[in-house]
């Protein structure tokens, strides 16, 4: 399915103008703009929240990894030479 050409777009815009009138179109555009802004804001909030959760999970897994490494390592021997 291809995009409509310039003539088809002009016809569509004229039909919209006839259906809604010149006064209603700016109101519709404002409403669409507000809706898009709210959608983008919500999307950004969700993305930020997901990023923060990912960082917290990464820090927790690093702590667990370091703790398990510390448990599995043999105790450090003293560096004294007993010759």
SVG drawing of the C-alpha trace seen along z (x, -y; Angstrom):
<svg xmlns="http://www.w3.org/2000/svg" viewBox="-19 -29 85 51">
<polyline fill="none" stroke="black" stroke-width="0.4" points="0.0,0.0 1.5,-3.3 1.3,-6.7 -1.3,-9.1 0.1,-11.6 -0.1,-15.3 -3.5,-15.6 -5.0,-12.9 -3.8,-14.8 -5.4,-18.0 -8.7,-16.3 -8.5,-14.7 -7.8,-18.1 -10.7,-19.7 -13.1,-17.0 -11.9,-17.5 -12.4,-21.2 -15.9,-20.7 -16.8,-18.2 -15.5,-20.1 -15.4,-23.7 -12.6,-26.3 -13.3,-27.0 -13.2,-23.4 -9.9,-22.4 -7.7,-24.4 -9.5,-22.9 -9.0,-19.4 -5.3,-20.2 -4.8,-21.5 -6.4,-18.4 -4.2,-16.2 -1.1,-18.2 -2.0,-17.9 -2.6,-14.2 0.7,-13.7 2.5,-15.6 0.9,-13.6 1.7,-10.4 5.4,-11.4 5.6,-12.4 4.2,-9.1 6.5,-7.2 9.6,-9.1 8.5,-8.4 8.2,-4.7 11.6,-4.6 13.2,-6.4 11.6,-4.1 12.8,-1.1 16.3,-2.5 16.4,-3.1 15.1,0.5 17.8,1.9 20.5,0.0 19.2,1.1 19.1,4.8 22.7,4.4 24.0,3.0 22.2,5.8 23.7,8.5 27.2,7.0 26.8,7.0 25.7,10.7 28.6,11.6 31.1,9.9 29.7,11.5 29.8,15.0 33.4,14.4 34.4,13.4 32.9,16.6 34.7,18.8 38.1,17.3 40.7,18.9 41.9,16.7 44.9,14.6 48.2,16.0 50.6,13.8 53.6,12.7 56.2,13.8 59.0,16.0 59.7,18.9 63.2,19.8"/>
</svg>
